[in-house]
Amino acid sequence: MHIEEFWRAFLSATGRAADTWYLDCFCFDLSERVANELLALVLCGKKRATASSLYAFAAEGSRVPQPGDLSIVTDWAGNPRCVIETTAVIVLPFCDVTFDLCKREGEDECLETWQAGHRRFFTEDGAALGYSFSETMPVVFEDFALVYPIEA
């Protein structure tokens, strides 16, 4: 299913106005395996948040999500799988992310593994987009709700 067709189905199924639009269409992570694993966590309700570098938004020329924004999440192949709605956003230094925050991402059992995984991600993402990771780098921590799943 193409993105526009998926979006029209979402609007119809949820009774939203035809001029409603999404902020972003994306897959999680920089690798197929992890992107699809994270999508599965969203679809089963375990992943309810995500963390991004504030620098990445600037590098890509996009704005930081705000509560009420809708985004389409795809699998690695670009197939639309669900719509999420941003419910809260905070920006804080990487070193200030707590386990109470990161556990909402549903990926890790402790803060240390979250930090290790995100150091890797932000280092790779920064290399691709032209920013450098640091422990004080601002992180955009976004809570979201799954508002439209699609069956595999």
ZADO-1210 file (C-alpha; in nm, 4 decimals, padded with zeros to 6 digits):
<atoms>
<atom x="00.0000" y="00.0000" z="00.0000" code="MET" pos="1"/>
<atom x="00.1358" y="00.3417" z="-00.0923" code="HIS" pos="2"/>
<atom x="00.1736" y="00.6154" z="00.1689" code="ILE" pos="3"/>
<atom x="-00.1055" y="00.8360" z="00.0297" code="GLU" pos="4"/>
<atom x="-00.3457" y="00.5412" z="00.0043" code="GLU" pos="5"/>
<atom x="-00.2600" y="00.4389" z="00.3607" code="PHE" pos="6"/>
<atom x="-00.3122" y="00.7956" z="00.4823" code="TRP" pos="7"/>
<atom x="-00.6548" y="00.8212" z="00.3143" code="ARG" pos="8"/>
<atom x="-00.7528" y="00.4889" z="00.4763" code="ALA" pos="9"/>
<atom x="-00.6412" y="00.6238" z="00.8152" code="PHE" pos="10"/>
<atom x="-00.8428" y="00.9450" z="00.7706" code="LEU" pos="11"/>
<atom x="-01.1509" y="00.7494" z="00.6664" code="SER" pos="12"/>
<atom x="-01.1225" y="00.4924" z="00.9466" code="ALA" pos="13"/>
<atom x="-01.0725" y="00.7574" z="01.2155" code="THR" pos="14"/>
<atom x="-01.3162" y="01.0193" z="01.0856" code="GLY" pos="15"/>
<atom x="-01.0507" y="01.2891" z="01.0628" code="ARG" pos="16"/>
<atom x="-01.0816" y="01.5811" z="00.8246" code="ALA" pos="17"/>
<atom x="-00.9568" y="01.5224" z="00.4706" code="ALA" pos="18"/>
<atom x="-00.7116" y="01.8122" z="00.5039" code="ASP" pos="19"/>
<atom x="-00.5401" y="01.6548" z="00.8075" code="THR" pos="20"/>
<atom x="-00.1757" y="01.5896" z="00.7264" code="TRP" pos="21"/>
<atom x="00.1152" y="01.4071" z="00.8842" code="TYR" pos="22"/>
<atom x="00.4363" y="01.5638" z="01.0086" code="LEU" pos="23"/>
<atom x="00.6687" y="01.2812" z="00.9112" code="ASP" pos="24"/>
<atom x="00.6865" y="00.9400" z="00.7489" code="CYS" pos="25"/>
<atom x="00.9777" y="00.7318" z="00.8754" code="PHE" pos="26"/>
<atom x="01.1179" y="00.4037" z="00.9985" code="CYS" pos="27"/>
<atom x="01.3071" y="00.3683" z="01.3242" code="PHE" pos="28"/>
<atom x="01.6868" y="00.3210" z="01.3308" code="ASP" pos="29"/>
<atom x="01.9536" y="00.2935" z="01.0629" code="LEU" pos="30"/>
<atom x="01.9430" y="-00.0842" z="01.0085" code="SER" pos="31"/>
<atom x="01.6750" y="-00.3178" z="00.8766" code="GLU" pos="32"/>
<atom x="01.6791" y="-00.5575" z="01.1721" code="ARG" pos="33"/>
<atom x="01.6507" y="-00.2896" z="01.4403" code="VAL" pos="34"/>
<atom x="01.4025" y="-00.0775" z="01.2435" code="ALA" pos="35"/>
<atom x="01.1648" y="-00.3724" z="01.2091" code="ASN" pos="36"/>
<atom x="01.2147" y="-00.4787" z="01.5724" code="GLU" pos="37"/>
<atom x="01.1272" y="-00.1287" z="01.6928" code="LEU" pos="38"/>
<atom x="00.8211" y="-00.1203" z="01.4676" code="LEU" pos="39"/>
<atom x="00.7066" y="-00.4500" z="01.6219" code="ALA" pos="40"/>
<atom x="00.7419" y="-00.2941" z="01.9686" code="LEU" pos="41"/>
<atom x="00.5216" y="-00.0030" z="01.8603" code="VAL" pos="42"/>
<atom x="00.2598" y="-00.2348" z="01.7120" code="LEU" pos="43"/>
<atom x="00.2381" y="-00.4462" z="02.0283" code="CYS" pos="44"/>
<atom x="00.2153" y="-00.1352" z="02.2490" code="GLY" pos="45"/>
<atom x="00.5475" y="-00.1750" z="02.4279" code="LYS" pos="46"/>
<atom x="00.7248" y="00.1177" z="02.2575" code="LYS" pos="47"/>
<atom x="00.5497" y="00.4450" z="02.3431" code="ARG" pos="48"/>
<atom x="00.8341" y="00.6939" z="02.2969" code="ALA" pos="49"/>
<atom x="01.1366" y="00.7743" z="02.0866" code="THR" pos="50"/>
<atom x="01.4488" y="00.9852" z="02.1224" code="ALA" pos="51"/>
<atom x="01.6080" y="01.1951" z="01.8487" code="SER" pos="52"/>
<atom x="01.8945" y="01.4402" z="01.8292" code="SER" pos="53"/>
<atom x="01.7855" y="01.8033" z="01.8184" code="LEU" pos="54"/>
<atom x="02.0770" y="01.8520" z="01.5779" code="TYR" pos="55"/>
<atom x="01.9228" y="01.6010" z="01.3353" code="ALA" pos="56"/>
<atom x="01.6084" y="01.8124" z="01.3036" code="PHE" pos="57"/>
<atom x="01.8219" y="02.1160" z="01.2181" code="ALA" pos="58"/>
<atom x="02.0350" y="01.9189" z="00.9708" code="ALA" pos="59"/>
<atom x="01.7252" y="01.7840" z="00.7949" code="GLU" pos="60"/>
<atom x="01.5441" y="02.1189" z="00.7982" code="GLY" pos="61"/>
<atom x="01.2489" y="01.9741" z="00.9858" code="SER" pos="62"/>
<atom x="01.0729" y="02.0929" z="01.2972" code="ARG" pos="63"/>
<atom x="01.0572" y="01.9236" z="01.6341" code="VAL" pos="64"/>
<atom x="00.7321" y="01.7311" z="01.6851" code="PRO" pos="65"/>
<atom x="00.4626" y="01.8880" z="01.9003" code="GLN" pos="66"/>
<atom x="00.1757" y="01.7274" z="02.0908" code="PRO" pos="67"/>
<atom x="-00.1013" y="01.6435" z="01.8456" code="GLY" pos="68"/>
<atom x="00.1306" y="01.5840" z="01.5491" code="ASP" pos="69"/>
<atom x="00.0683" y="01.2671" z="01.3498" code="LEU" pos="70"/>
<atom x="00.3402" y="01.0565" z="01.1864" code="SER" pos="71"/>
<atom x="00.3385" y="00.7462" z="00.9700" code="ILE" pos="72"/>
<atom x="00.5770" y="00.4704" z="01.0759" code="VAL" pos="73"/>
<atom x="00.6954" y="00.2337" z="00.8042" code="THR" pos="74"/>
<atom x="00.8852" y="-00.0900" z="00.8037" code="ASP" pos="75"/>
<atom x="01.2393" y="-00.0906" z="00.6643" code="TRP" pos="76"/>
<atom x="01.1073" y="-00.1446" z="00.3104" code="ALA" pos="77"/>
<atom x="00.8982" y="00.1727" z="00.3324" code="GLY" pos="78"/>
<atom x="00.5602" y="00.0048" z="00.3724" code="ASN" pos="79"/>
<atom x="00.3306" y="00.2109" z="00.5977" code="PRO" pos="80"/>
<atom x="00.2366" y="00.0141" z="00.9083" code="ARG" pos="81"/>
<atom x="00.0885" y="00.2544" z="01.1623" code="CYS" pos="82"/>
<atom x="00.0135" y="00.6117" z="01.2604" code="VAL" pos="83"/>
<atom x="00.1375" y="00.7566" z="01.5882" code="ILE" pos="84"/>
<atom x="00.0287" y="01.0779" z="01.7586" code="GLU" pos="85"/>
<atom x="00.2771" y="01.2809" z="01.9596" code="THR" pos="86"/>
<atom x="00.1508" y="01.3261" z="02.3162" code="THR" pos="87"/>
<atom x="00.4450" y="01.5022" z="02.4851" code="ALA" pos="88"/>
<atom x="00.7895" y="01.6355" z="02.3952" code="VAL" pos="89"/>
<atom x="01.0804" y="01.7371" z="02.6139" code="ILE" pos="90"/>
<atom x="01.4298" y="01.8425" z="02.5129" code="VAL" pos="91"/>
<atom x="01.7132" y="01.7603" z="02.7501" code="LEU" pos="92"/>
<atom x="02.0840" y="01.6765" z="02.7407" code="PRO" pos="93"/>
<atom x="02.1646" y="01.3135" z="02.6600" code="PHE" pos="94"/>
<atom x="02.3332" y="01.2770" z="02.9996" code="CYS" pos="95"/>
<atom x="02.0098" y="01.3809" z="03.1774" code="ASP" pos="96"/>
<atom x="01.7903" y="01.1079" z="03.0257" code="VAL" pos="97"/>
<atom x="01.6686" y="00.8892" z="03.3121" code="THR" pos="98"/>
<atom x="01.5517" y="00.5299" z="03.3140" code="PHE" pos="99"/>
<atom x="01.1989" y="00.6557" z="03.3868" code="ASP" pos="100"/>
<atom x="01.2119" y="00.8255" z="03.0467" code="LEU" pos="101"/>
<atom x="01.3987" y="00.5690" z="02.8406" code="CYS" pos="102"/>
<atom x="01.1935" y="00.2701" z="02.9598" code="LYS" pos="103"/>
<atom x="00.8971" y="00.4198" z="02.7696" code="ARG" pos="104"/>
<atom x="01.0905" y="00.3434" z="02.4510" code="GLU" pos="105"/>
<atom x="01.0398" y="-00.0254" z="02.5334" code="GLY" pos="106"/>
<atom x="01.3829" y="-00.1250" z="02.4056" code="GLU" pos="107"/>
<atom x="01.6036" y="-00.1698" z="02.7096" code="ASP" pos="108"/>
<atom x="01.5967" y="-00.3193" z="03.0571" code="GLU" pos="109"/>
<atom x="01.8312" y="-00.0608" z="03.2099" code="CYS" pos="110"/>
<atom x="01.9631" y="00.2900" z="03.1503" code="LEU" pos="111"/>
<atom x="02.3106" y="00.1650" z="03.0606" code="GLU" pos="112"/>
<atom x="02.1939" y="-00.0411" z="02.7622" code="THR" pos="113"/>
<atom x="01.9747" y="00.2469" z="02.6443" code="TRP" pos="114"/>
<atom x="02.2738" y="00.4821" z="02.6631" code="GLN" pos="115"/>
<atom x="02.5028" y="00.2400" z="02.4773" code="ALA" pos="116"/>
<atom x="02.2512" y="00.1817" z="02.1981" code="GLY" pos="117"/>
<atom x="02.1722" y="00.5485" z="02.1588" code="HIS" pos="118"/>
<atom x="02.5376" y="00.6520" z="02.1660" code="ARG" pos="119"/>
<atom x="02.5854" y="00.4166" z="01.8695" code="ARG" pos="120"/>
<atom x="02.2775" y="00.5484" z="01.6916" code="PHE" pos="121"/>
<atom x="02.3554" y="00.9165" z="01.7470" code="PHE" pos="122"/>
<atom x="02.7190" y="00.8690" z="01.6441" code="THR" pos="123"/>
<atom x="02.6141" y="00.7005" z="01.3156" code="GLU" pos="124"/>
<atom x="02.3292" y="00.9454" z="01.2563" code="ASP" pos="125"/>
<atom x="02.5599" y="01.2388" z="01.3268" code="GLY" pos="126"/>
<atom x="02.8207" y="01.1106" z="01.0827" code="ALA" pos="127"/>
<atom x="02.5529" y="01.0901" z="00.8128" code="ALA" pos="128"/>
<atom x="02.3964" y="01.4291" z="00.8890" code="LEU" pos="129"/>
<atom x="02.6994" y="01.6327" z="00.9907" code="GLY" pos="130"/>
<atom x="02.6663" y="01.6677" z="01.3667" code="TYR" pos="131"/>
<atom x="02.8763" y="01.5242" z="01.6482" code="SER" pos="132"/>
<atom x="02.7420" y="01.3245" z="01.9392" code="PHE" pos="133"/>
<atom x="02.8306" y="01.4381" z="02.2897" code="SER" pos="134"/>
<atom x="02.7004" y="01.3522" z="02.6351" code="GLU" pos="135"/>
<atom x="02.5484" y="01.7019" z="02.6540" code="THR" pos="136"/>
<atom x="02.3882" y="01.6889" z="02.3086" code="MET" pos="137"/>
<atom x="02.0207" y="01.7941" z="02.3238" code="PRO" pos="138"/>
<atom x="01.7858" y="01.4987" z="02.2839" code="VAL" pos="139"/>
<atom x="01.4239" y="01.5372" z="02.1757" code="VAL" pos="140"/>
<atom x="01.2305" y="01.2833" z="02.3795" code="PHE" pos="141"/>
<atom x="00.8889" y="01.2240" z="02.2245" code="GLU" pos="142"/>
<atom x="00.6034" y="01.0294" z="02.3829" code="ASP" pos="143"/>
<atom x="00.3411" y="00.9008" z="02.1428" code="PHE" pos="144"/>
<atom x="00.0231" y="00.6966" z="02.1189" code="ALA" pos="145"/>
<atom x="-00.0486" y="00.4350" z="01.8549" code="LEU" pos="146"/>
<atom x="-00.3644" y="00.5628" z="01.6834" code="VAL" pos="147"/>
<atom x="-00.3879" y="00.3441" z="01.3739" code="TYR" pos="148"/>
<atom x="-00.2334" y="00.0000" z="01.3393" code="PRO" pos="149"/>
<atom x="-00.2448" y="-00.2059" z="01.0226" code="ILE" pos="150"/>
<atom x="-00.2291" y="-00.5839" z="01.0078" code="GLU" pos="151"/>
<atom x="00.0807" y="-00.7411" z="00.8515" code="ALA" pos="152"/>
</atoms>
